[in-house]
Amino acid sequence: MTADCTVTASDGVALAVHRYTEIDPSRPTILAVHGWPDNHHVWDAVAEEFVQRYRGRYNVAAYDVRGAGESSRPAKRFGYRFPQLISDAGAVIDSLGVEQVHLLGHDWGSIQAWAAVTDDATMGKVASFTSISGPHLHYAGAFLRSARSARSLAQVAGQLVASSYIAFFLCPGVPELAFRSRILVKLVELLERIGARGQRRATPRSITDYVNGLNLYRANMPASLLSRGSELPKTTVAVQVLVPRSDLFVTPALQRFTGAIPSGSRVIGIEGGHWVVTSHPEEIARLTGEWVDRNTGCSP
C-alpha cells in the first residue's frame, strides 16, 4: 500500500499518510503511530481487525514517522526532537479533515503520542489515547528516580538493564554498521518472537528504517529522562495503557508509572511481548475499540 497522501511538515519533511478506510467525519478516527524500527505496516494486522470485525464503525489511518517508510528524513538530527514530532502529529491530524482523533501508539510512536497529548498545541485534537510499550520520557525519568524501597529499587534496576541497549544506540557510527551488516537486524527479528503465539505477520522494513530511527534516541536521550521539572506533564486526554506482560524493553513496572493522567483512565495488563501489536492484533483492536467507544459515547 502506497501513501494515500503526503503531508508537508513545518520543516519541509514529507510525511506519508496511509488510510486503511475512507475517512468519514461522522465516525471516530483512529490514528496509529508506529515506533522503532518499524513503519506503518506494523499496524496492518490491527487495521484488518478494525476493518473486518468492526466494519464501517471507525476511520483508521497511520503514518510513517519522519525517516521511516515512505516519509523523508530531516537533514539534521535536531529534526527528530520532540517539538518537531509533536508538530508532525498535529499536521497529520489536520490533514484527515476531522475535529479529533483517537491516538494509538506503540514504542516510539507511543512516546511521541504522550508528548502530543501533554502539549497544549495538540491536546485538544485528541479525544483519547491508547499507549503500548512507550512511556512519556519525563514519566520514565521520574520512575528511574523513584526507588524508595527494596522492591522499587529492584524495579528500577530491572528497567535500567532492559534499557541498556540505548547506550549502544547513542554510540556514533557503530550501530549503523551493525544494522547495515544485518547482524542486528537478525537479532531484532528474533526478539520479535518473544511473547508471540501461533502465526504472526512480519513487518516489512528497510535498513533505513533501522538506521534513521536511531536519531530518535540521539536527539532526545538522555536529556528527556534527566529533566527534573517541578511537575510531571499533564493531560486532559483520556489515556489507556496496555501493558504487555512479557515486554523485555519497557518493563510492566515502568509502563504502570503513568504520571499525571486524568481520573477515569485505565491501565490493563495483556499477554504478549514488546511487539504485541503484530502477535495479538485482535486484542489490541478490541481494547482500543472499547476505549474509543467509551470516549465517544458510541454503543458497541
C-alpha positions in Angstrom: 0.0 0.0 0.0 1.5 3.3 -1.0 0.7 6.6 0.8 -2.8 8.0 0.2 -1.4 11.4 0.7 1.7 13.3 1.8 1.7 15.9 4.4 4.4 18.5 4.4 5.8 19.1 7.9 6.7 22.5 9.2 10.4 21.9 8.4 9.6 20.6 4.9 9.8 16.8 5.6 7.3 14.8 3.7 5.1 12.6 5.9 3.4 9.7 4.2 -0.2 9.1 5.5 -1.9 5.8 4.9 -5.7 5.4 5.2 -6.9 1.9 5.8 -10.5 3.1 5.4 -12.3 6.1 3.8 -12.4 9.0 6.3 -16.0 9.8 7.2 -16.1 12.7 9.7 -19.2 11.3 11.3 -17.2 8.2 12.6 -14.5 8.1 15.2 -11.0 8.3 13.7 -8.2 6.1 15.0 -4.7 7.4 14.1 -1.9 4.8 14.7 1.7 5.9 15.3 4.5 3.3 14.9 7.8 3.0 16.8 11.4 2.0 16.1 12.4 0.3 13.8 9.0 -0.1 12.2 6.9 1.8 9.7 3.2 2.0 9.3 3.0 -1.7 8.2 3.4 -2.7 11.9 -0.3 -1.8 12.2 -1.6 -3.8 9.2 -2.9 -6.7 11.2 -4.6 -4.4 13.8 -6.1 -2.4 10.9 -7.5 -5.5 9.4 -9.2 -6.4 12.7 -10.9 -3.0 12.7 -12.0 -3.2 9.1 -13.2 -6.8 9.2 -14.6 -7.1 12.7 -15.9 -3.6 13.1 -16.9 -2.9 9.6 -17.8 0.7 9.0 -17.5 1.7 12.6 -14.2 3.6 12.6 -11.9 5.5 10.3 -8.4 4.0 10.6 -5.2 5.7 9.4 -1.5 5.6 10.2 1.6 7.5 9.1 5.2 6.8 8.5 7.1 9.0 11.0 9.9 11.1 9.7 12.8 9.0 8.4 10.7 5.8 8.2 8.8 4.0 5.5 7.8 6.4 2.7 8.4 9.6 4.6 11.5 11.6 4.0 14.1 12.3 6.7 15.3 15.7 8.1 18.7 16.9 7.1 19.9 17.3 10.7 19.5 15.3 13.9 17.7 18.1 15.7 14.8 17.5 13.2 13.9 14.5 15.4 13.4 16.4 18.6 10.1 16.4 20.4 8.7 19.8 19.3 9.0 18.7 15.7 7.5 15.3 16.4 4.5 17.0 18.1 4.1 19.4 15.2 4.1 16.4 12.8 1.3 14.7 14.7 -0.7 17.9 14.6 -0.2 18.3 10.9 -1.2 14.7 10.2 -4.4 15.1 12.3 -5.3 18.3 10.4 -4.8 16.5 7.1 -7.5 14.0 7.9 -10.2 16.6 8.0 -11.7 15.5 11.3 -12.1 17.5 14.6 -10.4 15.0 16.8 -8.6 11.6 16.6 -8.1 8.7 18.9 -4.3 8.1 19.0 -2.9 4.6 19.2 0.8 4.4 19.7 3.4 1.7 20.1 7.1 2.1 21.3 8.5 5.4 20.0 5.1 6.1 18.4 3.6 6.0 21.9 6.4 8.1 23.3 5.7 10.7 20.6 1.9 10.5 21.3 2.5 11.1 25.0 4.4 14.2 24.1 1.5 15.3 21.9 -1.3 14.7 24.4 0.6 16.6 27.1 1.2 19.6 24.8 -1.3 22.4 24.6 -0.9 22.8 20.9 -2.2 19.3 20.1 -4.0 18.1 23.3 -7.4 19.4 22.0 -7.1 17.5 18.8 -7.0 14.1 20.6 -10.2 12.5 22.0 -8.4 9.5 23.6 -5.0 7.8 23.6 -4.1 4.1 23.8 -0.4 3.7 24.8 1.5 0.4 24.2 5.1 -0.1 25.3 6.2 3.5 25.2 6.0 5.9 28.3 6.3 9.6 28.4 10.0 10.1 28.8 9.5 12.6 31.7 7.5 10.0 33.5 10.2 7.4 32.8 12.8 9.7 34.3 10.7 10.2 37.4 10.3 6.4 37.6 14.1 5.9 37.5 14.4 8.3 40.4 11.5 6.8 42.4 13.3 4.0 44.3 12.4 4.2 47.9 12.2 0.6 48.9 13.9 -2.7 48.1 11.0 -3.6 45.7 11.1 -0.2 43.9 14.9 -0.4 43.7 14.7 -3.8 42.1 12.1 -2.5 39.6 14.3 0.5 38.7 17.3 -1.8 38.3 15.3 -4.1 36.1 14.4 -1.3 33.8 18.0 0.0 33.6 19.1 -3.4 32.5 16.2 -3.6 30.0 17.2 -0.1 28.6 20.9 -0.9 28.4 20.8 -1.1 24.6 20.1 2.6 24.4 23.7 3.4 25.4 24.8 1.4 22.4 22.4 3.2 20.1 23.9 6.5 21.3 27.4 5.5 20.1 28.3 7.2 16.8 28.6 5.0 13.7 28.8 1.6 15.3 25.0 0.8 15.4 24.7 1.8 11.7 27.4 -0.7 10.8 25.8 -3.4 12.8 22.4 -2.9 11.1 23.8 -2.5 7.6 25.6 -5.8 8.1 22.2 -7.2 9.1 23.7 -8.7 12.3 21.4 -6.6 14.5 18.5 -7.0 12.0 18.5 -10.7 12.7 18.6 -10.1 16.4 15.6 -7.8 16.3 13.7 -10.3 14.2 14.5 -13.0 16.9 13.4 -10.7 19.7 10.1 -10.0 18.0 9.0 -13.6 18.5 9.1 -13.3 22.3 5.6 -13.4 23.7 4.1 -14.3 20.2 1.6 -17.0 19.7 0.9 -19.0 16.6 1.3 -17.3 13.3 2.4 -13.6 13.3 2.8 -11.3 10.4 6.3 -10.0 9.8 6.6 -6.2 9.4 8.4 -5.3 6.2 11.3 -2.9 7.0 14.2 -1.4 5.2 17.7 -0.8 6.6 16.9 3.0 6.6 14.0 2.3 9.0 16.6 0.9 11.4 19.3 3.5 10.8 17.3 6.7 10.5 15.3 5.8 13.6 18.4 5.8 15.7 18.2 9.6 15.6 15.0 9.5 17.8 17.2 8.2 20.6 20.1 10.5 19.8 18.1 13.7 19.6 16.0 13.1 22.7 18.0 11.0 25.1 19.2 11.2 27.8 18.1 14.8 28.2 14.4 14.0 28.4 15.0 11.3 31.0 17.1 13.6 33.2 14.7 16.6 33.1 13.5 17.5 36.6 10.5 19.7 36.2 8.6 20.8 39.3 5.5 18.9 38.0 5.1 16.0 35.6 3.4 16.9 32.3 -0.4 16.6 32.5 -3.2 16.0 30.0 -6.9 16.2 29.8 -7.0 13.4 27.2 -8.4 10.0 28.4 -5.5 7.6 28.5 -5.5 3.8 28.2 -2.2 2.0 28.8 -1.9 -1.6 27.6 0.9 -3.4 29.4 2.4 -6.5 27.6 3.5 -8.8 30.4 6.5 -10.2 28.5 7.9 -6.9 27.3 11.7 -7.1 27.6 12.4 -3.5 26.9 9.7 -1.5 28.7 9.0 -3.3 31.9 5.5 -3.5 33.3 6.6 -1.5 36.3 7.6 1.4 34.1 4.5 1.2 32.0 2.3 1.4 35.0 4.1 4.5 36.3 1.8 6.8 34.3 2.4 10.1 35.9 -0.3 12.8 35.8 -3.0 11.1 33.7 -6.6 12.2 34.3 -9.0 10.2 36.5 -11.1 7.7 34.6 -8.1 6.5 32.6 -7.1 2.8 32.8 -4.1 0.5 32.8 -4.6 -3.1 31.6 -2.2 -5.9 31.6 -2.2 -8.1 28.4 -0.4 -11.1 27.2 2.4 -10.7 24.7 5.9 -9.3 24.2 7.1 -5.9 23.0 5.7 -6.4 19.5 2.3 -7.3 20.8 0.7 -5.3 18.0 1.7 -7.9 15.5 1.4 -11.0 17.7 -2.0 -10.2 19.3 -3.7 -7.8 16.9 -7.2 -8.9 17.8 -6.7 -8.0 21.4 -5.2 -4.6 20.5 -8.1 -3.8 18.3 -10.7 -5.0 20.8 -9.3 -2.9 23.7 -8.7 0.1 21.6 -12.2 -0.1 20.2 -13.6 -0.3 23.7 -11.7 2.8 24.7 -12.7 4.7 21.6 -16.3 3.9 22.2 -16.2 4.8 25.9 -14.8 8.2 24.9 -17.2 9.0 22.1 -20.4 7.7 23.6 -20.7 5.0 20.9 -22.6 1.8 21.6 -20.8 -1.5 20.8 
